Amino acid sequence: MIETTDIVRKVDELGRILLPVEIRTALGISEKDRFIISVDKENRQIILQKADYVCLKCGSTELLKEITPDFYLCETCIKELK
């Protein structure tokens, strides 16, 4: 279900749009959260989807260890690689 608000924001000179605190709080969005940006050209919509960290080998979201920035492996895959 899509909800609309009366909140309007302008795009700044760097192409950024500020998400109002009310929306961030309601959706549990924190600083440094990552998002997948999709475009629905037919309906002229930009879709933001919160991206979870996943193991790059198996896709698991549990027991992750950050190997390098934005590169995660789960404990099971780390054991398999040793």
LINDA-V237284 format. One record per backbone hydrogen bond with DSSP energy under -0.5 kcal/mol. CO is the residue of the C=O (numbers start at 1). NH is the residue of the N-H. If there is no record, write none. Layout:
<<CO;NH> <CO;NH>>
This chain:
<<1;3> <12;15> <16;12> <18;20> <20;23> <20;24> <21;25> <22;26> <23;27> <24;28> <24;29> <25;28> <30;33> <34;51> <35;37> <36;38> <36;49> <38;47> <39;41> <40;44> <40;45> <41;44> <45;40> <46;48> <47;38> <49;36> <50;52> <55;59> <60;55> <63;75> <65;67> <65;73> <68;71> <71;67> <71;68> <72;56> <73;65> <74;78> <75;79> <76;80> <77;81> <78;82> <79;82>>
